[in-house]
Amino acid sequence: MIDIDDKIVSLEIFKKHFVCDLNACKGACCVDGDSGAPLLESEKQELESIFPAVEKYMRPEGIEAIQNHGKYVIDQYGELTTPLVNQAECAYVYFETDGTAKCAIEKAYKNGDVSFYKPISCHLYPIRITAYKNFDALNYHKWHVCEPACRCGSELQVPIYKFVKPALVRKYGADWYEKLEIAAEFLEKEQ
């Protein structure tokens, strides 16, 4: 583990490789699992305010799930998450014609309809953050649906921390990310 400004970073984030391969996985991370995307308390208001702009990109099933359960829910583990459609895909998912699951929030952002990109947990994936009283722990979340991303990342030689750079900068700032890069260089020289 590496400590950078009260952020404890797992060594796997430096050593493992990862690049999403949507052609292979079809966005399975938005469909599989037993809960929706983890949300920060601060993201509840974002989802409330952007919903009218995001709704037009959503499927009727997703809209119905939100009408029935709300724009966010507390899951069976007591965690704040996005709601699911029939205990399967995230309510904010839509499907491309080839069956690839994509995020309606991200689509609204890319089309200039909203200023919120998507939940930070989605943007940071495969990094999961556990917030403790005095520090955040950043860990690699290994999941079978992301095996194509691990293969693609290995082929391209892209470590996790580089793949998720925009999300890490969004979460902790450019200065913090520069310190992370210095730590990565140090670790590489040690090997």
Secondary structure, 3 states (H helix, E strand, C coil): CEEECCEEECCHHHHCECCCCHHHHCCHHHCCCCCCCECCCCHHHHHHHHHHHHHHHCCHHHHHHHHHHCCCEECCCCCEECCECCCCCECCEEECCCCCEEEHHHHHHHCCCCCCCCCHHHHHCCEEEEECCCCEEEEECCCHHHHHHHHHHHHHCCEHHHHCHHHHHHHHCHHHHHHHHHHHHHHHHHC
